[in-house]
Amino acid sequence: MAEQPDPDATAFQLTLRTTGNDVDPEIWHATTVRTGGVALLAGEPGSAEATVYRVHYANPRWVEQLRDAGADLTSISSAFVDRELISLVDESSLFTDNLCIISSVHVEDPLQGPSLSHELVRIIARVFDGDTIALLTTRRTGSDGSTGFWADRAHWAAIGFVDIPGTTSMILPVGSRS
């Protein structure tokens, strides 16, 4: 007997763009699509997308990689150079090998947006579990280009992110991950 598909399933896709050199960071594109469930309107699936930059601390050029990445990652890279600042927020993040920065989150549906954006970021945190996870709080948009609920720091604090003082960024402490 064939197994019936789960009507409340969520699909997740992760793609990598890399040049294979130590000049550019890894650039990941994550997408989640909710294919069913009560949250759907008129049978349309909800989706969310994110761009993630990942650098390896062992690469002595990681700060330059972020500075030259094209996205405005300078403020967050300078925050992570300040190891004392990061230790005040999440000391465990000092012992990871990689830094993953969620630089943008895009959600089409404002009704499903809060849950979809949380779901997408939680999945990204699970995939990159051994890495430090940071989030730029200024680069989230809806279908009309607006920055709605997902630009609100409280929206991200609800799933464990905390502010990095003096920046427009947040970090997901290792102990807050579910």
Residue frames as qw, qx, qy, qz and C-alpha x, y, z in Angstrom:
[[0.000, 0.890, 0.456, 0.000, 0.00, 0.00, 0.00],
 [0.411, 0.471, -0.018, 0.780, 1.39, 3.38, -0.97],
 [0.303, -0.461, -0.455, 0.698, 1.92, 5.97, 1.75],
 [0.130, 0.880, 0.413, 0.199, -0.32, 9.02, 1.45],
 [0.375, 0.392, -0.155, 0.826, 1.45, 12.38, 1.28],
 [0.271, -0.492, -0.543, 0.624, 1.22, 14.51, 4.40],
 [0.148, 0.811, 0.429, 0.369, -1.22, 17.37, 3.69],
 [0.316, -0.947, -0.012, 0.056, 0.54, 19.53, 6.30],
 [0.837, -0.035, 0.106, 0.536, 4.04, 18.97, 4.89],
 [0.010, 0.951, -0.170, -0.260, 6.70, 21.62, 4.57],
 [0.858, 0.349, 0.045, 0.374, 9.34, 21.34, 1.87],
 [0.317, -0.861, 0.225, 0.327, 12.83, 22.79, 2.37],
 [0.805, 0.480, 0.059, 0.344, 15.41, 23.43, -0.34],
 [0.388, -0.817, 0.229, 0.360, 18.96, 24.64, 0.19],
 [0.778, 0.543, 0.062, 0.310, 21.30, 25.59, -2.65],
 [0.554, -0.621, 0.160, 0.531, 24.92, 26.71, -2.55],
 [0.552, 0.806, -0.036, 0.211, 26.75, 29.17, -4.78],
 [0.597, -0.670, 0.277, 0.343, 30.48, 29.01, -4.30],
 [0.482, 0.810, -0.316, -0.109, 33.46, 29.91, -6.42],
 [0.967, -0.015, -0.119, 0.225, 35.78, 27.35, -4.83],
 [0.479, 0.455, -0.305, 0.686, 38.28, 29.93, -3.68],
 [0.440, -0.467, -0.544, 0.540, 38.99, 31.65, -0.38],
 [0.089, 0.118, 0.081, 0.986, 38.06, 35.09, -1.72],
 [0.483, -0.297, -0.271, -0.778, 34.28, 34.72, -1.59],
 [0.424, -0.135, 0.723, -0.529, 32.08, 33.43, 1.23],
 [0.045, 0.277, 0.940, 0.193, 29.69, 30.56, 0.68],
 [0.386, 0.056, 0.038, -0.920, 26.32, 31.96, -0.36],
 [0.067, 0.235, 0.969, -0.040, 23.35, 29.73, 0.44],
 [0.427, -0.113, -0.199, -0.875, 19.78, 30.23, -0.73],
 [0.066, 0.152, 0.938, -0.304, 17.14, 28.58, 1.47],
 [0.468, -0.130, -0.305, -0.819, 13.47, 28.15, 0.56],
 [0.156, 0.152, 0.919, -0.330, 10.65, 26.61, 2.49],
 [0.429, -0.120, -0.436, -0.782, 7.20, 25.91, 1.07],
 [0.391, 0.072, 0.750, -0.528, 4.23, 24.93, 3.15],
 [0.173, -0.008, -0.797, -0.578, 2.21, 22.60, 0.94],
 [0.444, -0.469, -0.694, -0.318, -0.88, 22.14, 3.07],
 [0.295, -0.263, -0.641, 0.658, -2.60, 22.75, 6.34],
 [0.034, -0.798, -0.585, 0.140, -5.17, 25.10, 7.76],
 [0.225, -0.647, 0.030, 0.728, -3.00, 28.20, 7.26],
 [0.274, 0.079, 0.623, 0.729, -3.38, 28.04, 3.49],
 [0.347, 0.539, 0.232, -0.732, -5.62, 30.53, 1.79],
 [0.696, 0.558, -0.075, -0.446, -7.51, 29.41, -1.31],
 [0.976, 0.095, 0.166, 0.105, -5.28, 26.35, -1.55],
 [0.468, 0.788, -0.295, 0.271, -2.14, 28.39, -2.29],
 [0.821, -0.218, -0.289, 0.442, 1.07, 27.24, -0.63],
 [0.204, -0.973, 0.106, 0.029, 2.99, 29.69, 1.50],
 [0.843, 0.226, -0.122, 0.474, 6.69, 30.21, 0.97],
 [0.300, -0.928, 0.166, 0.148, 9.66, 31.97, 2.51],
 [0.797, 0.435, -0.133, 0.397, 13.18, 32.51, 1.19],
 [0.453, -0.855, 0.160, 0.198, 16.44, 33.50, 2.85],
 [0.630, 0.636, -0.336, 0.291, 19.99, 34.30, 1.81],
 [0.766, -0.619, 0.118, 0.126, 22.74, 33.00, 4.08],
 [0.418, 0.747, -0.470, 0.215, 26.42, 33.96, 3.94],
 [0.905, -0.417, 0.050, 0.072, 28.79, 31.49, 5.57],
 [0.340, 0.762, -0.498, 0.235, 32.47, 31.99, 6.36],
 [0.893, -0.188, -0.332, 0.240, 35.01, 29.79, 8.09],
 [0.372, -0.916, 0.148, 0.027, 36.86, 31.37, 10.99],
 [0.795, -0.267, 0.352, 0.416, 39.95, 29.31, 10.07],
 [0.546, 0.571, 0.277, 0.547, 40.25, 31.32, 6.86],
 [0.381, -0.381, -0.186, 0.822, 42.29, 34.40, 7.78],
 [0.002, 0.095, 0.351, 0.932, 40.35, 36.37, 5.14],
 [0.064, -0.544, -0.836, 0.013, 36.86, 35.82, 6.62],
 [0.027, -0.690, -0.296, 0.660, 36.41, 39.49, 7.55],
 [0.049, 0.385, -0.452, -0.804, 37.37, 40.60, 4.02],
 [0.002, -0.236, -0.910, -0.340, 35.06, 37.96, 2.56],
 [0.017, -0.692, -0.676, 0.252, 32.12, 39.51, 4.39],
 [0.046, -0.648, 0.003, 0.760, 33.18, 43.06, 3.60],
 [0.088, 0.329, -0.602, -0.722, 33.40, 42.28, -0.13],
 [0.295, 0.234, 0.926, -0.036, 30.32, 40.03, -0.30],
 [0.064, -0.340, -0.573, -0.743, 28.04, 42.56, -1.95],
 [0.447, -0.729, -0.489, -0.172, 25.52, 42.62, 0.88],
 [0.061, -0.756, 0.307, -0.575, 26.10, 45.11, 3.68],
 [0.883, -0.305, -0.347, 0.086, 27.78, 42.72, 6.10],
 [0.380, 0.521, -0.395, 0.654, 30.47, 45.09, 7.39],
 [0.407, -0.576, 0.291, -0.646, 28.76, 45.91, 10.70],
 [0.941, -0.259, 0.036, -0.214, 28.16, 42.30, 11.58],
 [0.841, 0.259, -0.304, 0.366, 31.70, 41.22, 10.65],
 [0.147, 0.572, -0.413, 0.693, 33.14, 43.95, 12.88],
 [0.691, -0.484, 0.184, -0.504, 30.91, 42.74, 15.73],
 [0.995, -0.090, -0.044, 0.003, 32.28, 39.20, 15.41],
 [0.568, 0.493, -0.389, 0.531, 35.88, 40.44, 15.32],
 [0.232, -0.541, 0.424, -0.688, 35.17, 41.85, 18.79],
 [0.555, -0.083, -0.827, 0.040, 35.29, 38.51, 20.62],
 [0.078, -0.095, -0.644, 0.755, 34.66, 40.21, 23.97],
 [0.462, 0.075, -0.011, -0.884, 31.37, 41.68, 22.70],
 [0.694, 0.008, -0.601, -0.396, 30.19, 38.30, 21.42],
 [0.403, -0.026, -0.836, 0.372, 31.20, 36.61, 24.69],
 [0.199, 0.049, 0.442, -0.873, 28.85, 38.99, 26.55],
 [0.657, 0.123, -0.151, -0.728, 25.95, 37.88, 24.35],
 [0.981, 0.018, 0.013, -0.192, 26.73, 34.18, 23.84],
 [0.304, -0.689, 0.650, 0.103, 30.04, 32.77, 25.03],
 [0.768, 0.055, 0.636, 0.060, 29.36, 29.40, 23.36],
 [0.634, 0.762, 0.130, -0.025, 29.42, 31.08, 19.94],
 [0.043, -0.853, 0.505, 0.127, 33.13, 31.76, 20.43],
 [0.472, -0.334, 0.812, 0.076, 33.80, 28.04, 20.06],
 [0.780, 0.487, 0.372, -0.126, 32.22, 27.44, 16.65],
 [0.580, -0.120, 0.499, 0.633, 34.18, 27.05, 13.42],
 [0.184, 0.369, 0.563, 0.716, 31.87, 28.98, 11.11],
 [0.152, 0.395, 0.323, -0.847, 29.70, 32.08, 11.04],
 [0.136, 0.461, 0.768, 0.423, 26.37, 31.94, 9.17],
 [0.093, 0.305, 0.192, -0.928, 24.67, 35.27, 8.58],
 [0.258, 0.615, 0.736, 0.116, 21.06, 35.26, 7.49],
 [0.197, -0.142, 0.111, 0.964, 21.24, 38.46, 5.48],
 [0.408, 0.032, -0.180, -0.895, 17.71, 38.56, 4.13],
 [0.234, 0.276, 0.916, -0.173, 14.34, 36.89, 4.59],
 [0.320, 0.065, -0.335, -0.884, 11.55, 37.28, 2.05],
 [0.228, 0.302, 0.891, -0.249, 7.98, 36.15, 2.74],
 [0.072, -0.260, -0.584, -0.765, 5.21, 36.53, 0.17],
 [0.430, -0.573, -0.609, -0.341, 2.16, 35.99, 2.34],
 [0.083, -0.497, 0.381, -0.775, 1.65, 38.45, 5.24],
 [0.793, -0.371, 0.013, -0.484, -0.84, 36.10, 6.94],
 [0.979, -0.083, -0.134, 0.129, 1.53, 33.13, 6.96],
 [0.399, 0.743, -0.338, 0.418, 4.66, 35.26, 7.22],
 [0.391, -0.693, 0.476, -0.375, 5.27, 35.12, 10.96],
 [0.882, -0.209, 0.410, -0.098, 5.13, 31.34, 11.16],
 [0.860, 0.476, 0.019, 0.184, 6.87, 30.75, 7.82],
 [0.259, 0.808, -0.392, 0.356, 9.78, 33.06, 8.63],
 [0.550, -0.572, 0.539, -0.281, 10.25, 31.40, 12.02],
 [0.953, 0.062, 0.293, -0.043, 10.04, 27.95, 10.46],
 [0.708, 0.649, -0.149, 0.236, 12.59, 28.81, 7.77],
 [0.038, 0.779, -0.497, 0.380, 15.10, 30.29, 10.22],
 [0.744, -0.400, 0.479, -0.238, 14.70, 27.35, 12.62],
 [0.950, 0.268, 0.139, 0.079, 15.45, 24.93, 9.76],
 [0.470, 0.757, -0.311, 0.331, 18.52, 26.95, 8.76],
 [0.325, -0.696, 0.531, -0.359, 19.72, 26.83, 12.38],
 [0.902, -0.152, 0.387, -0.116, 19.27, 23.03, 12.42],
 [0.842, 0.509, -0.030, 0.180, 21.15, 22.57, 9.14],
 [0.412, 0.626, -0.373, 0.546, 24.05, 24.74, 10.33],
 [0.733, -0.632, -0.241, -0.077, 23.84, 23.47, 13.92],
 [0.784, -0.278, -0.099, 0.546, 27.57, 23.63, 14.65],
 [0.364, 0.398, 0.115, 0.834, 27.88, 27.22, 13.40],
 [0.029, -0.404, -0.363, 0.839, 27.24, 30.62, 14.93],
 [0.160, 0.612, 0.678, 0.374, 23.92, 31.88, 13.53],
 [0.083, -0.388, -0.169, 0.902, 23.47, 35.63, 13.12],
 [0.248, 0.683, 0.663, 0.177, 20.66, 37.64, 11.56],
 [0.123, 0.063, 0.087, 0.987, 20.62, 41.09, 9.98],
 [0.109, 0.561, 0.716, -0.401, 17.46, 42.76, 11.27],
 [0.178, 0.607, -0.028, -0.774, 17.26, 45.35, 8.50],
 [0.198, 0.322, -0.700, -0.606, 16.97, 43.12, 5.43],
 [0.234, 0.277, 0.929, -0.078, 13.57, 41.46, 5.45],
 [0.286, 0.158, -0.239, -0.914, 10.84, 42.18, 2.96],
 [0.578, 0.343, 0.660, -0.337, 7.33, 41.20, 2.02],
 [0.553, 0.426, 0.622, 0.355, 5.87, 40.80, -1.45],
 [0.204, 0.935, 0.239, 0.165, 5.40, 44.57, -1.75],
 [0.527, 0.474, -0.266, 0.654, 8.97, 45.35, -0.61],
 [0.396, -0.764, 0.101, -0.500, 7.79, 46.52, 2.79],
 [0.331, 0.193, -0.808, 0.448, 9.42, 45.58, 6.05],
 [0.633, -0.500, -0.256, -0.533, 6.59, 44.31, 8.21],
 [0.806, -0.555, 0.092, -0.186, 6.49, 42.11, 11.29],
 [0.943, 0.019, -0.044, 0.329, 9.68, 40.29, 10.30],
 [0.388, 0.596, -0.226, 0.666, 11.74, 43.48, 10.64],
 [0.518, -0.725, 0.110, -0.440, 10.65, 43.69, 14.28],
 [0.181, 0.470, -0.799, 0.329, 13.31, 42.52, 16.71],
 [0.575, -0.157, 0.574, -0.562, 10.61, 41.07, 18.98],
 [0.881, 0.285, -0.142, -0.350, 9.56, 38.76, 16.14],
 [0.671, 0.417, -0.589, 0.172, 13.02, 37.16, 16.15],
 [0.145, -0.423, 0.682, -0.579, 13.44, 37.31, 19.93],
 [0.819, -0.094, 0.166, -0.541, 10.40, 35.02, 20.13],
 [0.972, 0.163, -0.170, 0.002, 12.53, 32.16, 18.73],
 [0.840, -0.395, -0.014, 0.371, 15.62, 32.92, 20.79],
 [0.541, 0.500, 0.002, 0.676, 17.58, 35.61, 18.94],
 [0.405, -0.777, -0.215, 0.430, 19.20, 38.32, 21.07],
 [0.277, 0.957, -0.052, 0.062, 20.59, 41.72, 20.11],
 [0.742, 0.021, -0.071, 0.666, 24.28, 42.22, 19.45],
 [0.189, -0.854, -0.205, 0.439, 24.89, 45.59, 21.13],
 [0.119, -0.672, 0.300, 0.667, 25.86, 48.43, 18.83],
 [0.076, -0.089, 0.799, 0.590, 24.76, 46.65, 15.63],
 [0.648, 0.133, -0.076, -0.746, 21.62, 46.07, 13.58],
 [0.575, 0.182, -0.784, -0.148, 22.15, 42.35, 14.07],
 [0.766, -0.396, 0.282, -0.420, 21.01, 39.55, 16.33],
 [0.241, 0.374, -0.896, 0.017, 22.55, 36.21, 17.27],
 [0.867, -0.248, -0.236, -0.362, 20.90, 32.90, 18.07],
 [0.296, -0.616, 0.687, -0.246, 22.72, 31.66, 21.19],
 [0.366, 0.201, -0.902, -0.109, 23.79, 28.04, 21.00],
 [0.036, 0.116, 0.875, -0.468, 21.76, 27.23, 24.14],
 [0.439, 0.343, 0.266, -0.787, 18.56, 28.72, 22.66],
 [0.396, 0.248, -0.672, -0.575, 18.33, 26.42, 19.68],
 [0.722, -0.002, 0.522, -0.455, 15.53, 23.89, 19.52]]
